[in-house]
Amino acid sequence: MSGPLIAFYVIALCVLSCAVLLLSARRVIHMALSVGGVFIGCAALYLLLDAEFVGVAQILIYAGAITILILFAIMLTNHEAQEPPFRWNVRNVLSALGCLLLCAVILLSIRRTAWPVPDASVDINGGNSNPVAIGMALFKQYAIPFELVSLLLIVALVGAVLLARSRKEDE
C-alpha cells in the first residue's frame, strides 16, 4: 500500500469515529465538538486530494467559524443539565443493524463501480489556479446565494438568542 492510501484510511477512520461520536454523544457540546472533528477530517481529505484552497477554506469556515457559531448558539440557549442515560432497546439495535447494512451496500457498490480515470493533460480550471477559479465562480455566479446564506446564519443566531432570552424571562 502507498503512503497516500494509508493516510486516506487513517483520515477516513478518524472522520467516521467523530461521526459516530456525534451520533452517540448525549451532550450537545460534545456533539458540536464532534462536528468540528468531522470538518477537520474532511479538510484533511481535501488536502490529500491536492485541493489546498478548499481544505484551508474548510478549516477556516467550517471547523472554525461554523463550529464556534454552533457553540455560541448552544451556550445561549437553555439545555437540561441532566441527560437521560443511554439504554439499548429494540429500535436502537434495529437502527444500528440498518446502518451496518447500508454501509455494506454502499461499500460494495463503490468497490464494484468502474470509475473513470481523468486525463492528466486536461486542465479543468481553464488555465486558472484553483483559488482564482473558485473566486471567479463565487463572485460572478454565486454572489447572491453566498450573501443569502450569511444572512440566514445571522438570522438563525439572533433567533436562538431571542428564544433563549424569552425562556429565561418566563422562568
For each residue, the residues with C-beta under 8 A, 3 or more apart:
1: 5 6
2: 5 6
3: 6 7
4: 7 8 48
5: 1 2 8 9
6: 1 2 3 9 10
7: 3 4 10 11 48
8: 4 5 11 12 45 48
9: 5 6 12 13
10: 6 7 13 14
11: 7 8 14 15 41 44 45 48
12: 8 9 15 16 41 45
13: 9 10 16 17
14: 10 11 17 18 37 41 44
15: 11 12 18 19 37 38 41 42 45
16: 12 13 19 20
17: 13 14 20 21 37
18: 14 15 21 22 34 35 37 38 41
19: 15 16 22 23 34 38
20: 16 17 23 24
21: 17 18 24 25 30 34 37
22: 18 19 25 31 34 35 38
23: 19 20
24: 20 21 86
25: 21 22 30 31 34
26: 30 83 84 86
27: 30 31 83
28: 31 32 74 79
29: 32 33 71 74
30: 21 25 26 27 33 34
31: 22 25 27 28 34 35
32: 28 29 35 36 67 70 71 74
33: 29 30 36 37 67
34: 18 19 21 22 25 30 31 37 38
35: 18 22 31 32 38 39 67 70
36: 32 33 39 40 63 67
37: 14 15 17 18 21 33 34 40 41
38: 15 18 19 22 34 35 41 42
39: 35 36 42 43 58 59 62 63 66 67
40: 36 37 43 44 59 63
41: 11 12 14 15 18 37 38 44 45
42: 15 38 39 45 46 58 62
43: 39 40 46 47 55 56 58 59 62 63
44: 11 14 40 41 47 48 55
45: 8 11 12 15 41 42 48 49 55
46: 42 43 49 51 52 54 55 58
47: 43 44 50 51 52 55
48: 4 7 8 11 44 45
49: 45 46
50: 47
51: 46 47 54 55 130
52: 46 47 55 56 130
53: 56 57 130 131 134
54: 46 51 57 58 130 134
55: 43 44 45 46 47 51 52 58 59
56: 43 52 53 59 60
57: 53 54 60 61
58: 39 42 43 46 54 55 61 62 63
59: 39 40 43 55 56 62 63 64
60: 56 57 63 64 65
61: 57 58 64 65 66
62: 39 42 43 58 59 65 66 67
63: 36 39 40 43 58 59 60 66 67
64: 59 60 61 67 68
65: 60 61 62 68 69
66: 39 61 62 63 69 70
67: 32 33 35 36 39 62 63 64 70 71
68: 64 65 71 72
69: 65 66 72 73 153 157
70: 32 35 66 67 73 74
71: 29 32 67 68 74 75
72: 68 69 75 76 157
73: 69 70 76 77 156 157 160
74: 28 29 32 70 71 77 79
75: 71 72
76: 72 73 160 161 164
77: 73 74 160 163 164 167
78: 164 167 168
79: 28 74
80: 83
81:
82:
83: 26 27 80
84: 26
85:
86: 24 26
87: 92
88: 92 93
89: 92 93
90: 93 94
91: 94 95
92: 87 88 89 95 96
93: 88 89 90 96 97
94: 90 91 97 98
95: 91 92 98 99
96: 92 93 99 100
97: 93 94 100 101
98: 94 95 101 102
99: 95 96 102 103
100: 96 97 103 104
101: 97 98 104 105
102: 98 99 105 106
103: 99 100 106 107
104: 100 101 107 108
105: 101 102 108 109
106: 102 103 109 110
107: 103 104 110 111
108: 104 105 111 112
109: 105 106 112 113
110: 106 107 113
111: 107 108
112: 108 109
113: 109 110
114:
115:
116:
117:
118: 122
119: 122
120:
121:
122: 118 119
123: 126 127
124:
125: 128 129 130 132 133
126: 123 133
127: 123
128: 125 132 133 136
129: 125 132 133
130: 51 52 53 54 125 133 134
131: 53 134 135
132: 125 128 129 135 136
133: 125 126 128 129 130 136 137
134: 53 54 130 131 137 138
135: 131 132 138 139
136: 128 132 133 139 140
137: 133 134 140 141 142
138: 134 135 141 142 143 146
139: 135 136 142 143
140: 136 137 143
141: 137 138
142: 137 138 139 145 146
143: 138 139 140 146 147
144: 147 148
145: 142 148 149
146: 138 142 143 149 150
147: 143 144 150 151
148: 144 145 151 152
149: 145 146 152 153
150: 146 147 153 154
151: 147 148 154 155
152: 148 149 155 156
153: 69 149 150 156 157
154: 150 151 157 158
155: 151 152 158 159
156: 73 152 153 159 160
157: 69 72 73 153 154 160 161
158: 154 155 161 162
159: 155 156 162 163
160: 73 76 77 156 157 163 164
161: 76 157 158 164 165
162: 158 159 165 166
163: 77 159 160 166 167
164: 76 77 78 160 161 167 168
165: 161 162 168 169
166: 162 163 169 170
167: 77 78 163 164 170 171
168: 78 164 165 171
169: 165 166
170: 166 167
171: 167 168
